[in-house]
Amino acid sequence: MEEVSLIDIAGWIGAEIVGDLSSQTRDIEVSTDSRTISPGELFFALKGPNFDGHSFIEEALRKGGTAAVVSRSWWKGGGGSRPLLVVEDTLNALKTLAMKYRKRFSPTILAITGSNGKTTTKEMVADLFSHHYPILRSEKSFNNFIGLPLTLLHLRAQHRMAVIEMGTSGLGEIRALCQICLPNLGLITNIGAAHLETLGTLSQVAQAKLELLESLPSTGIGFLNADDLHLRFQSILPSERVVTFGIERKSDFWASGIKMVEGGIEFDVRGETFRLNLMGAHNIYNALSAISVGRTLGLDWEEMRGGLRSFQPPPLRMEKSIINGVTIINDAYNANPESVKGALNTLEGEKGRKIAVLGDMLELGKESSQYHTDVGKHLAGLDIDFLVAVGKEAQKIIEGARKMGYPEKWTYGVATNREAIKYLHNIIIYGDAVLVKGSRKMRMEEIVEGMKDFLTVRQE
């Protein structure tokens, strides 16, 4: 935070002050992790399902934390000289602090949500604009009630734009996040089968994401995927405040002339040719999102062309590496039915034998088995030589593939990543291409690292 004092912060969040707090105005950073706190930072003791930050207050202050924001239920009026800001709820205090601090500035704020592609789109947009002026972007995938406030607290007067990612697992969350960051622009990448465990249906997923458009000011602009039925027929914003992009349906920014080239993809938009040195046709949508925002806000074609050509994706998202003649496609960050099918389509385009290593797709609710089965049916229609399913739910992928005539001898089911590595060690040969994808909690990157280990040994 820029030019604030602890006394200011206490007033913004309605905190009772315990101990001595400095009234000096300075830049103050906020931390929620005592392991990485630096001297002078303000520590928020947050309580989660697996931890309670109040257990680490002493450590945070011992490492030089300037003060700690704590809950009243923990403090209970105890004595001592520790510098504390006592509030009813520390998470609510963090949200309030971010909201109050954000109002000190007036940057263009673009909020991005959607079932797939949020982080990659965010990085593409941010990269394009960062060549022109200082911008703020969400770190990693900081898109929830902790990550978004922490991002906003890095706003500075020099920032002319902020690109903010928003995630949701329930109705009302996007609206609440918007109340904190007050976006001027909203971009929805797509609507897909994600978080169905809490949202229930695709219609409710759409309803949750469309809260972003409902939260825009009267002059706000929405950027929408015209190929997505849930977005194409939205009636929240008038057409003059909507910018569309797509591949299948003509739109404001429509990709045509798509062709796969060595190491990437080429396509045309309004007579301009773009190249992505990325895998996966889904990245065309991500690029179209960035192009639509860029042109709307005044970027020229040439600088966008260069920026997208040099773009590198965030870690664990269609990362391609070749070790000892084996191509590894690491898409282990997360998975839902649409993104898995897209990744399988990309794998099919590789040379040599194709091996799909697929883990559980989590949070799909009561239809989870059917979604896994559908992925298997989709795989069976592609030119893919082996299917390795990791986890309990993923075994339904094998069932789906076999129902469509996929040979049993081409499938192998395992319970753990370790078992998958052992099996892959026995079957992978020079020239193979291997896709690894599953939900975040499956930690499928462990399989990628295991393959790299045994392939490196072979190379030596």
Buried (B, 14 or more C-beta within 10 A) or exposed (E): BBEBBBBBBBEBBEBEBBEEBBEEEEEBBBBBBBEEBEEEBBBBBBBEEEEEBBEBBEEBBEBEBBBBBBBBEBBEEEEEEBBBBBBEBBBBBBBBBBBBBBEEBEBBBBBBBBBBBBBBBBBBBBBBBBEEEEBBBBEEBBBBBBBBBBBBBBBEEEBBBBBBBBBBBEBEBBBBBBEBBBBBBBBBBBBBBBBBEBBBEBEBBBBBBBBBBBBBEEEBBBBBBBBBEBBBEBEBBEEEBBBBBBBEEEBBBBBEEEEEEEEEBBBBBEEBEBBBBBBBBBBBBBBBBBBBBBBBBEBEBEBBBBBBBEBEBBEBBBBBEEBBBBBBBBBBBBBBBBBBBBBBBBBBBBEBBBBBBBBBBBBBBEBBBEBBBBBBBBBBEBEBBBBBBBBEBBBBBBBBBBEEEBEEEBBBBBEEBEBBBEBBBEBBEEEBBBBBBBBBEBEBBBBBEBBBEBBEEBEE
